[in-house]
Amino acid sequence: MGFRSKRRREKVTYNYQCSLTGEEFVMTEKAENPKDLLSVKAYYEMNPDMDDRPAVIKKKLGIPTPEEKQ
């Protein structure tokens, strides 16, 4: 009855900053082009026609939905 020690793998994280909004985020993989990274918020601001998030999420974030705009 010995004590078994499990080796824990340490997670390597990389901190990046959105080039548009300045928002900071953490990734578990190293980015090839860190200067080209955008946050989700910045992406949807640049591409509002691609915003396919559910109305519940938009309401939670305070983003007007197409029904509210009319």
C-alpha positions in Angstrom: 0.0 0.0 0.0 2.1 2.8 -1.2 1.2 6.4 -2.0 1.0 7.0 -5.7 1.7 10.4 -6.9 0.1 11.4 -10.2 2.0 13.9 -12.3 -0.2 16.7 -13.3 0.3 18.2 -16.7 0.5 21.9 -16.4 -1.6 23.8 -18.8 0.4 26.3 -20.8 -1.7 29.5 -21.5 -1.0 32.4 -23.8 -2.3 35.9 -23.1 -3.3 38.0 -26.1 -5.0 41.3 -26.6 -7.7 42.1 -29.2 -6.1 44.5 -31.8 -9.4 46.4 -32.2 -11.0 46.7 -28.7 -8.0 46.1 -26.5 -9.9 43.3 -24.7 -7.6 40.7 -23.2 -8.1 36.9 -23.5 -6.4 33.7 -22.8 -5.7 30.8 -25.3 -4.3 27.4 -24.7 -2.6 27.4 -28.1 0.1 29.7 -29.4 -1.3 32.0 -32.2 0.6 32.2 -35.5 -0.3 35.9 -36.0 -1.2 37.4 -32.6 -1.6 40.9 -34.1 -4.5 39.6 -36.3 -6.6 38.2 -33.4 -10.0 39.7 -32.7 -12.4 39.1 -29.8 -15.8 37.8 -30.5 -17.3 41.2 -29.7 -15.0 42.9 -32.3 -15.7 40.3 -34.9 -19.5 40.8 -34.7 -19.1 44.6 -34.6 -17.2 44.3 -37.9 -19.6 41.7 -39.4 -23.1 42.4 -38.1 -24.7 40.4 -40.9 -22.8 37.3 -39.7 -24.2 37.6 -36.2 -26.0 34.3 -35.7 -26.2 34.3 -31.9 -29.6 33.5 -30.4 -31.8 36.3 -29.3 -31.4 35.3 -25.6 -27.7 35.9 -25.8 -28.1 39.2 -27.6 -30.6 40.3 -25.0 -28.2 39.3 -22.2 -25.4 41.4 -23.8 -27.7 44.3 -24.5 -27.6 44.1 -28.2 -30.8 45.0 -30.0 -32.3 42.1 -32.0 -33.9 42.7 -35.4 -37.4 42.5 -33.8 -36.5 45.3 -31.4 -35.1 47.6 -34.1 -38.5 47.9 -35.9 
